[in-house]
Amino acid sequence: MTLGFDDIPETALAWHRDGNRAALATVVQTWGSAPRPVGSQLAISGEGAIAGSVSGGCVEGAVVVEAMEALADGKPRILTYGVSDDEAFAVGLACGGTIRVMVEPVGAALPEDMLARICAARAERRALAYIVDTNTWERRLADATDATLGAAIAARFRSDRSGFEEAAFIGIHNPPLRMAVVGAVHIAQPLMQMARLAGYDAVLIDPREAFGAAARFPGETISHDWPDEALAAHGLDARTAVVTLTHDPKLDDPAIVAALRSEVFYLGCLGSTRTHAKRVDRLKEAGFSEAEIGRIHAPVGLDIGARSPAEIAVAIIAEITQRLRQA
């Protein structure tokens, strides 16, 4: 799993199936300076083991105590911790925010087969929404075609944002983010590191083995296949960003063509305005429309005056983030 795709549901399911019992705690609402976003999860086993986080360490101890009680009585509950609460101060939430946490014992409240379906969808890179009516505690799974909340779910899939629709909490389970970087140039070194830190499952693609050497990119996933073949193997979908860095049409263009024919949410290409103008001409000759070509971010990265490879990598990550979160 990547940093941006934790395995908390999978851990809870494994604990439950191993006979250790398990509860899932989920942040369902936040106000102010809450340390973890809505949708963050903590798994608690019947033996007191934990995985994940709902507050960055502030209230985990108190949530574990409540989870143990939920495992004992089999009932879900919603807990509130705020800076003005004595209990919140006692457990360490003094950051100025307020959080609400839903605790569900697996099996007794959250059905095992439903959790298994969530885990299966995550493994298959299928977006899925887990919906809980917090008045009745009825639960169901849905996607953007849902008859009652389809539009709301689709919007939440796009923004990657769990939250409430009236009394229904919608927990969004999107596929993990991926990034494909074409060209093992100097900029790729900090970019690959930043991509992993930002939660992307990143792959570096360069058929030139001397460039894409493990010694130059220690610990990174590297493909020496031709870019279009490597991208086909990596997979291109709406949760994928593609960045081309080689300046060489023989390497960049196959990747660009593959990306434009897919649903990638971001395609950025290194090169000057003149280089991009030549690229546009080649793509027009290949039959791409102005609208399709307009999906390309070039020159790649936000215009922040970046000069060094690391600064350019920052600009690229910033633009990708802007596209992901504000598009």
C-alpha positions as CSV (number, residue, x, y, z in Angstrom):
1,M,0.0,0.0,0.0
2,T,1.1,3.6,-0.6
3,L,1.3,6.3,2.0
4,G,-2.0,7.7,0.5
5,F,-3.8,4.4,0.6
6,D,-3.7,2.8,4.1
7,D,-4.8,-0.7,4.8
8,I,-7.0,0.0,7.8
9,P,-10.2,-1.7,6.6
10,E,-8.1,-4.7,5.5
11,T,-6.4,-4.9,8.9
12,A,-9.7,-4.8,10.7
13,L,-11.1,-7.5,8.5
14,A,-8.1,-9.7,9.1
15,W,-8.2,-9.2,12.9
16,H,-11.9,-10.1,12.9
17,R,-11.4,-13.2,10.8
18,D,-8.5,-14.3,12.9
19,G,-10.9,-14.4,15.9
20,N,-9.3,-11.4,17.6
21,R,-12.4,-9.2,17.1
22,A,-12.1,-5.7,15.7
23,A,-13.6,-2.3,15.6
24,L,-13.3,0.5,13.1
25,A,-13.2,4.1,14.3
26,T,-13.8,6.7,11.6
27,V,-13.6,10.5,11.8
28,V,-17.0,11.6,10.5
29,Q,-16.9,15.4,11.3
30,T,-14.3,18.0,12.1
31,W,-14.3,21.7,13.1
32,G,-11.4,24.1,13.5
33,S,-7.9,22.8,13.7
34,A,-8.7,19.1,13.7
35,P,-5.5,17.0,13.3
36,R,-6.9,14.4,10.9
37,P,-9.4,14.8,8.0
38,V,-12.9,13.3,7.8
39,G,-12.7,9.7,6.7
40,S,-9.5,8.9,8.6
41,Q,-9.7,5.6,10.3
42,L,-8.3,3.6,13.2
43,A,-8.6,-0.1,13.6
44,I,-8.7,-1.6,17.1
45,S,-8.4,-5.3,17.8
46,G,-9.9,-7.1,20.8
47,E,-6.4,-7.5,22.2
48,G,-5.8,-3.7,22.1
49,A,-3.6,-3.5,19.0
50,I,-4.2,-0.5,16.8
51,A,-3.5,0.6,13.2
52,G,-4.1,4.0,11.7
53,S,-5.1,7.2,13.4
54,V,-8.1,9.5,14.0
55,S,-6.3,12.4,15.6
56,G,-2.6,12.0,15.2
57,G,-2.3,10.7,18.7
58,C,-4.5,13.2,20.6
59,V,-7.5,11.0,21.4
60,E,-6.5,7.6,20.3
61,G,-6.3,6.3,23.9
62,A,-9.9,7.4,24.6
63,V,-11.2,6.0,21.4
64,V,-9.6,2.6,22.1
65,V,-11.4,2.5,25.5
66,E,-14.7,3.2,23.8
67,A,-13.9,0.6,21.1
68,M,-13.4,-2.0,23.7
69,E,-16.8,-1.2,25.2
70,A,-18.3,-1.3,21.7
71,L,-16.8,-4.8,21.2
72,A,-18.3,-5.8,24.6
73,D,-21.9,-4.6,23.9
74,G,-21.8,-4.9,20.1
75,K,-23.2,-1.4,19.6
76,P,-21.9,1.4,17.4
77,R,-21.5,4.9,18.8
78,I,-20.4,8.4,17.8
79,L,-18.0,10.2,20.1
80,T,-17.2,13.9,20.2
81,Y,-14.0,15.5,21.4
82,G,-13.5,19.2,21.4
83,V,-11.0,21.7,22.8
84,S,-13.6,23.0,25.3
85,D,-14.3,19.6,26.7
86,D,-12.6,18.6,29.9
87,E,-12.3,15.1,28.5
88,A,-10.7,16.4,25.4
89,F,-8.0,18.2,27.4
90,A,-7.5,15.0,29.4
91,V,-6.8,13.0,26.3
92,G,-4.7,15.6,24.7
93,L,-6.9,17.4,22.1
94,A,-5.8,20.9,22.8
95,C,-5.2,21.9,19.2
96,G,-8.3,24.1,19.0
97,G,-10.4,21.7,17.0
98,T,-13.4,19.4,17.5
99,I,-13.8,15.9,16.0
100,R,-16.6,13.4,15.9
101,V,-15.6,9.7,15.7
102,M,-17.9,6.8,14.7
103,V,-16.9,3.5,16.3
104,E,-18.3,0.3,14.8
105,P,-17.6,-3.2,16.0
106,V,-17.0,-5.5,13.0
107,G,-19.6,-8.3,12.8
108,A,-21.9,-6.9,15.4
109,A,-22.5,-3.5,13.8
110,L,-20.5,-3.4,10.6
111,P,-21.3,-6.7,8.8
112,E,-18.3,-8.8,7.9
113,D,-19.4,-9.3,4.3
114,M,-19.9,-5.6,3.8
115,L,-16.4,-4.9,5.1
116,A,-15.1,-7.6,2.8
117,R,-16.8,-6.0,-0.2
118,I,-15.2,-2.7,0.7
119,C,-11.8,-4.4,0.8
120,A,-12.4,-6.2,-2.5
121,A,-13.4,-2.9,-4.2
122,R,-10.2,-1.3,-2.9
123,A,-8.1,-4.1,-4.2
124,E,-9.7,-3.9,-7.6
125,R,-9.4,-0.1,-7.8
126,R,-13.2,0.4,-7.9
127,A,-14.5,3.5,-6.2
128,L,-17.1,2.7,-3.5
129,A,-19.1,4.6,-1.0
130,Y,-19.9,3.3,2.5
131,I,-23.2,4.9,3.7
132,V,-24.4,4.9,7.3
133,D,-27.7,6.4,8.4
134,T,-26.6,7.6,11.8
135,N,-30.3,7.8,13.0
136,T,-31.2,4.2,12.2
137,W,-27.7,2.7,11.8
138,E,-28.7,1.2,8.5
139,R,-25.7,0.6,6.2
140,R,-25.3,0.1,2.5
141,L,-22.6,0.4,-0.3
142,A,-23.1,2.5,-3.3
143,D,-21.4,4.2,-6.3
144,A,-22.2,7.2,-8.4
145,T,-25.3,5.5,-9.9
146,D,-27.0,5.3,-6.6
147,A,-30.7,6.2,-7.0
148,T,-30.8,8.6,-4.0
149,L,-27.3,10.0,-3.4
150,G,-25.7,9.4,-6.8
151,A,-24.9,13.1,-7.5
152,A,-23.6,13.7,-4.0
153,I,-21.5,10.5,-4.1
154,A,-20.1,11.5,-7.5
155,A,-19.1,14.9,-6.2
156,R,-17.4,13.3,-3.2
157,F,-15.6,10.8,-5.4
158,R,-14.2,13.7,-7.5
159,S,-13.1,15.7,-4.4
160,D,-12.0,12.6,-2.5
161,R,-14.1,13.9,0.5
162,S,-16.1,11.8,3.0
163,G,-18.8,13.6,4.9
164,F,-22.5,13.9,5.8
165,E,-25.5,14.3,3.6
166,E,-28.1,15.1,6.1
167,A,-28.1,12.2,8.6
168,A,-26.2,9.9,6.2
169,F,-22.4,9.6,6.6
170,I,-20.7,8.8,3.3
171,G,-17.3,7.2,3.6
172,I,-15.4,7.5,0.3
173,H,-13.1,4.7,-0.7
174,N,-11.3,5.9,-3.8
175,P,-8.5,3.9,-5.5
176,P,-5.1,5.0,-4.4
177,L,-3.4,7.8,-6.4
178,R,-0.7,6.8,-8.9
179,M,1.9,8.8,-10.8
180,A,3.9,7.8,-13.8
181,V,7.1,9.8,-14.5
182,V,8.6,9.4,-17.9
183,G,12.3,10.3,-18.1
184,A,14.9,9.4,-15.5
185,V,16.4,12.9,-15.6
186,H,17.7,15.0,-12.6
187,I,14.2,16.5,-11.9
188,A,12.8,13.0,-11.5
189,Q,15.0,12.2,-8.5
190,P,13.3,14.7,-6.1
191,L,10.0,14.3,-7.9
192,M,9.8,10.6,-7.2
193,Q,10.5,11.2,-3.6
194,M,8.0,14.0,-3.3
195,A,5.4,11.8,-5.1
196,R,5.7,9.1,-2.5
197,L,5.5,11.5,0.4
198,A,2.4,13.0,-1.1
199,G,0.8,9.5,-1.2
200,Y,1.3,8.5,-4.8
201,D,2.2,5.0,-6.0
202,A,4.8,6.3,-8.4
203,V,6.7,4.5,-11.2
204,L,9.6,5.9,-13.1
205,I,9.7,4.9,-16.8
206,D,12.8,5.1,-19.0
207,P,14.0,2.5,-21.5
208,R,17.5,3.9,-21.2
209,E,18.8,1.7,-18.5
210,A,21.8,3.9,-17.8
211,F,19.4,6.8,-16.9
212,G,16.9,4.7,-15.0
213,A,19.5,2.9,-12.9
214,A,18.7,1.8,-9.4
215,A,21.8,3.5,-8.1
216,R,20.4,6.8,-9.3
217,F,16.9,6.1,-7.9
218,P,17.3,3.9,-4.9
219,G,14.1,2.3,-3.6
220,E,12.0,3.5,-6.5
221,T,9.9,1.4,-8.9
222,I,11.5,1.6,-12.3
223,S,10.4,0.3,-15.7
224,H,12.7,0.0,-18.7
225,D,9.9,-0.7,-21.1
226,W,8.9,1.7,-23.8
227,P,6.7,4.4,-22.3
228,D,3.4,3.4,-23.9
229,E,3.9,-0.2,-23.0
230,A,4.9,0.7,-19.4
231,L,1.9,2.9,-19.0
232,A,-0.4,0.1,-20.2
233,A,1.1,-2.2,-17.6
234,H,1.0,0.5,-14.9
235,G,-2.6,1.4,-15.7
236,L,-4.1,4.8,-16.6
237,D,-7.3,5.9,-14.9
238,A,-8.9,9.0,-13.3
239,R,-6.7,8.6,-10.2
240,T,-3.5,8.7,-12.2
241,A,-1.1,11.6,-13.0
242,V,1.4,11.4,-15.9
243,V,4.5,13.6,-16.1
244,T,6.9,13.6,-19.1
245,L,10.4,15.0,-18.6
246,T,12.7,13.8,-21.4
247,H,12.3,16.5,-24.0
248,D,12.8,13.7,-26.6
249,P,9.7,13.2,-28.8
250,K,10.6,9.5,-29.3
251,L,10.1,8.9,-25.5
252,D,7.6,11.6,-24.5
253,D,5.1,11.4,-27.4
254,P,4.1,7.7,-26.9
255,A,3.4,8.5,-23.3
256,I,1.5,11.7,-24.1
257,V,-0.7,9.9,-26.7
258,A,-1.5,7.1,-24.2
259,A,-2.3,9.6,-21.5
260,L,-4.6,11.7,-23.8
261,R,-6.5,8.5,-24.8
262,S,-7.2,7.8,-21.1
263,E,-8.9,9.4,-18.1
264,V,-5.8,10.5,-16.3
265,F,-6.6,13.6,-14.2
266,Y,-3.3,15.3,-14.9
267,L,-0.8,15.3,-17.8
268,G,2.2,17.6,-17.5
269,C,5.1,17.9,-20.0
270,L,8.4,19.5,-19.4
271,G,9.7,21.9,-22.1
272,S,9.7,25.5,-23.2
273,T,6.9,27.3,-25.0
274,R,8.7,26.6,-28.3
275,T,9.1,22.9,-27.4
276,H,5.4,22.7,-26.6
277,A,4.4,24.4,-29.8
278,K,6.2,21.7,-31.8
279,R,4.6,19.1,-29.6
280,V,1.1,20.5,-30.4
281,D,1.8,20.4,-34.1
282,R,2.8,16.7,-33.9
283,L,-0.3,15.9,-31.9
284,K,-2.6,17.7,-34.3
285,E,-1.0,15.7,-37.2
286,A,-1.8,12.6,-35.2
287,G,-5.4,13.6,-35.1
288,F,-5.9,15.0,-31.6
289,S,-8.3,18.0,-31.2
290,E,-7.5,21.3,-29.6
291,A,-9.6,20.3,-26.7
292,E,-7.7,17.1,-26.2
293,I,-4.4,18.8,-26.5
294,G,-5.6,21.5,-24.1
295,R,-5.5,18.9,-21.3
296,I,-1.7,19.1,-21.3
297,H,-0.1,21.3,-18.6
298,A,2.9,22.8,-20.3
299,P,5.4,24.0,-19.4
300,V,4.8,21.6,-16.5
301,G,4.4,22.9,-12.9
302,L,3.0,26.1,-11.3
303,D,4.8,29.3,-12.2
304,I,6.6,29.9,-8.9
305,G,10.0,30.9,-10.4
306,A,11.5,27.4,-9.8
307,R,15.1,27.0,-11.0
308,S,16.7,23.9,-9.3
309,P,15.5,20.4,-10.0
310,A,14.0,20.2,-6.5
311,E,12.2,23.5,-6.9
312,I,10.8,22.3,-10.3
313,A,9.6,19.1,-8.6
314,V,7.9,21.2,-5.9
315,A,6.1,23.2,-8.7
316,I,5.0,20.0,-10.4
317,I,3.6,18.4,-7.2
318,A,1.9,21.7,-6.4
319,E,0.2,21.8,-9.8
320,I,-0.8,18.2,-9.6
321,T,-2.3,18.8,-6.2
322,Q,-4.2,21.9,-7.4
323,R,-5.6,19.9,-10.3
324,L,-6.6,17.0,-8.0
325,R,-8.2,19.1,-5.3
326,Q,-9.6,22.2,-7.1
327,A,-10.6,20.9,-10.6
